[in-house]
Amino acid sequence: MTAERTSVPYQKIVFVCVNRREPHETCCAHRESEAIAAALKARVKALGLSRAIRVSKSGCQDLCAKGPNVMVFPDYVWYHGVAPGDVERIIEDVVRRP
């Protein structure tokens, strides 16, 4: 089977780091990143934007000390130190940017 190359079916992809390390190590998963990912996904769905905006869990973004980390492409925007209370502002930014 040969891989097929096509355009990305989403206008934006929101990557939320959910990397989990040992209990004594710094990582996004130890700072509620799973809940942040779930809240972002639920909000996108509630707004009817699931076909345009994809919320995807990612592995380590190599910025653990500043996490939880959320990156938005193709906007090249990085949110760090994200808390569950930041979800609405991030969604507003993602939807507003062309």
C-alpha positions in Angstrom: 0.0 0.0 0.0 1.3 3.4 -0.9 0.7 6.4 1.3 -1.6 9.0 -0.3 -0.9 12.7 0.0 -3.8 15.1 0.3 -4.6 18.4 2.0 -5.3 18.6 5.7 -9.0 18.4 6.2 -9.0 21.0 9.0 -8.4 24.8 9.0 -6.7 24.6 12.4 -5.2 22.0 14.7 -4.9 22.6 18.4 -2.3 20.4 19.9 -2.5 19.8 23.7 0.5 18.2 25.3 -0.7 15.3 27.6 2.8 13.8 28.1 3.1 11.9 31.3 6.4 11.4 33.1 7.3 9.8 36.4 5.4 11.3 39.4 8.4 13.3 40.6 9.1 14.8 37.1 7.6 17.9 35.6 5.2 17.3 32.8 1.9 18.7 31.3 -0.2 15.7 32.4 0.6 16.5 36.1 -1.0 19.9 35.5 -4.4 19.1 34.2 -3.6 18.9 30.5 -6.0 16.0 30.0 -8.8 18.1 31.4 -7.8 21.1 29.2 -7.8 18.9 26.1 -11.2 17.5 26.9 -12.6 21.0 27.6 -11.2 22.4 24.3 -12.6 19.5 22.4 -16.0 19.9 24.0 -16.1 23.6 23.3 -15.2 23.1 19.7 -17.9 20.5 19.4 -20.5 22.7 21.1 -19.7 25.5 18.7 -20.2 23.2 15.7 -16.7 23.6 14.6 -15.5 20.0 14.6 -15.1 19.9 10.9 -12.9 23.0 10.8 -10.9 22.8 14.1 -9.3 19.7 15.4 -8.2 19.3 19.0 -5.5 16.7 19.2 -3.6 15.4 22.1 0.2 15.5 21.6 3.2 13.9 23.1 5.9 16.0 24.7 6.4 19.4 23.1 9.8 19.7 24.9 8.6 22.7 26.9 7.6 20.9 30.1 8.7 23.5 32.6 6.3 26.0 31.0 3.3 23.6 30.7 0.6 22.8 30.2 1.3 23.6 26.6 -1.1 24.2 23.7 0.0 24.9 20.2 -2.2 26.0 17.3 -1.3 25.4 13.7 -1.1 26.9 11.1 -1.3 30.0 13.4 2.1 29.1 15.0 0.7 30.3 18.4 1.9 28.7 21.6 0.0 29.0 24.9 1.9 27.9 28.0 1.0 27.7 31.6 -2.5 27.0 30.5 -5.2 26.3 33.1 -8.7 25.1 32.6 -10.0 28.6 33.0 -8.0 29.6 29.9 -10.0 27.4 27.5 -12.6 30.0 26.5 -10.0 32.6 25.7 -8.0 30.1 23.6 -11.1 29.1 21.7 -12.0 32.7 21.0 -8.5 33.3 19.7 -8.5 30.2 17.5 -11.9 31.1 16.0 -11.1 34.7 15.6 -7.8 34.3 13.7 -8.2 33.9 10.0 
